[in-house]
Amino acid sequence: MNPKTAILGFGNPVRSDDGVGCYVIEQLQQRADLPAHIHLFDMGTSAFEVLFKLAGHERFIIVDAVVNSGEPAGTLFRLPAEAVEAAVQDDPLVFLHGLKWDQALAYARRILRDEYPDDITVYLVAVDDTRLEIGLSEAVRAGGHQVLELISNECFTASERPSSVHG
């Protein structure tokens, strides 16, 4: 049986490449045959309210942009469990409209308590451009599609996978 999975896309869709997490969620929302155990959350505009909806999920998959990584735009990082746990802040200072993935996990841990899952995966896509602009660069869009392929392989059975996840 597949675990009940929450996929969370972070970022600001009007800040160019910072919106890659929201882009991945948009692409997955277009699937009419999304498996019932997969739940999608756009954390770009209503992050704090969404945290309360995560109760009962056994797995979190998080997608966000990362600046100043030292790698070319579009480079994909998959954080190991130890790095995810080390990044969670015990008492993060946040602005409610600018919640980042590590801050969200800190609050989710406090809100969910015993329901906070052990199975958490974080995908970060390197970005250079966070100007006030709608749309992703080609390199970051390609990084987003790499994330879609990895999520498809991790979360969907062979019969649930689309022949191509390129939107």
C-alpha positions in Angstrom: 0.0 0.0 0.0 1.3 3.4 -0.9 1.8 5.9 2.0 -0.5 8.9 2.2 1.9 11.5 0.7 1.8 15.3 0.9 3.8 17.1 -1.9 4.5 20.7 -1.0 5.7 23.3 -3.5 7.3 26.4 -2.0 8.2 29.7 -3.6 6.8 32.9 -5.0 5.4 32.5 -8.5 5.9 36.3 -9.2 9.6 36.2 -8.4 10.8 34.4 -11.5 12.7 31.2 -10.7 11.8 31.3 -7.0 8.4 29.8 -8.1 9.8 26.4 -9.2 8.1 24.6 -6.3 4.7 26.1 -7.2 5.4 25.1 -10.9 6.0 21.5 -9.9 2.6 21.5 -8.0 0.9 23.1 -11.0 2.2 20.4 -13.4 1.0 17.6 -11.0 -2.4 19.3 -10.6 -2.9 19.0 -14.4 -2.9 15.2 -14.1 -6.5 13.9 -14.2 -5.3 10.5 -12.9 -3.4 11.7 -9.8 -3.4 8.7 -7.4 -5.7 9.1 -4.4 -2.8 8.7 -1.9 -1.1 11.9 -3.3 -2.1 15.3 -2.0 -0.7 18.5 -3.5 -0.1 21.8 -1.5 0.9 25.1 -3.0 2.9 26.7 -0.2 3.6 29.8 -2.3 0.6 31.9 -1.2 -1.0 30.2 1.8 1.7 28.3 3.5 0.7 28.7 7.1 -2.9 27.7 6.6 -1.8 24.6 4.8 0.3 23.3 7.7 -2.8 22.2 9.6 -4.0 20.2 6.6 -0.9 17.9 6.7 -2.2 15.8 9.6 -2.4 12.2 8.7 0.2 12.2 6.0 2.9 9.5 6.3 5.4 11.2 3.9 6.3 14.8 2.9 8.0 15.6 -0.3 9.1 19.2 -0.5 10.2 21.2 -3.6 11.8 24.6 -3.3 14.3 26.9 -4.9 17.8 27.6 -3.5 19.9 30.7 -4.2 23.6 31.0 -3.9 24.3 27.3 -4.2 27.4 27.8 -6.3 26.0 25.6 -9.0 24.4 26.5 -12.3 20.7 27.4 -12.4 18.6 24.3 -12.8 20.9 22.1 -10.8 18.9 19.7 -8.6 19.7 18.7 -5.0 18.1 15.9 -3.1 18.7 16.4 0.6 19.5 13.2 2.7 17.3 12.7 5.8 20.2 13.8 8.1 20.4 17.1 6.3 16.7 17.7 6.5 16.6 17.0 10.2 19.6 19.3 10.8 17.9 22.2 8.8 14.7 22.2 10.8 14.7 25.2 13.2 13.4 24.9 16.7 12.0 28.4 16.9 12.1 30.0 13.5 11.3 33.7 13.1 9.1 33.9 10.0 6.9 36.2 8.1 3.6 34.5 7.5 3.7 35.2 3.7 7.3 34.1 3.2 7.6 30.7 4.8 10.4 28.6 3.6 10.6 24.8 3.7 12.8 24.4 6.8 10.6 26.9 8.7 7.5 25.0 7.6 8.9 21.7 8.9 9.6 23.3 12.3 6.0 24.5 12.6 4.6 21.2 11.2 6.6 19.3 13.8 4.9 21.4 16.5 1.5 21.3 15.0 1.4 17.6 14.1 3.3 16.3 17.1 3.0 12.4 17.0 1.6 12.7 13.4 4.8 14.3 12.1 6.2 11.8 9.6 9.7 10.3 9.5 9.7 10.0 5.7 10.6 13.5 4.4 12.3 14.2 1.1 13.4 17.7 0.1 14.3 18.7 -3.5 16.0 22.0 -4.1 16.5 23.5 -7.5 19.4 26.0 -7.8 18.2 29.5 -9.1 19.9 32.7 -10.0 17.0 34.9 -11.0 14.4 36.0 -8.3 13.4 39.3 -10.0 9.8 40.5 -9.9 8.8 38.6 -13.1 6.3 35.7 -13.9 7.8 32.6 -15.4 10.8 30.3 -15.0 14.1 30.3 -16.9 14.6 27.3 -19.2 17.3 25.9 -16.9 15.1 26.1 -13.8 12.1 24.7 -15.7 14.3 21.7 -16.7 15.2 21.3 -13.1 11.5 21.3 -12.2 10.9 18.5 -14.7 13.7 16.5 -13.2 11.9 16.8 -9.9 8.6 15.7 -11.6 10.3 12.6 -13.0 11.8 11.7 -9.5 8.5 12.2 -7.8 6.8 10.1 -10.4 9.3 7.3 -9.9 9.0 7.5 -6.1 5.3 7.9 -5.6 3.5 6.4 -8.5 3.3 2.7 -9.5 4.3 1.8 -13.0 0.7 1.9 -14.2 0.1 5.3 -12.6 3.1 6.9 -14.3 2.5 9.1 -17.3 4.5 8.3 -20.4 6.0 11.7 -20.0 5.7 14.3 -17.3 7.0 17.1 -19.4 4.2 19.7 -19.5 
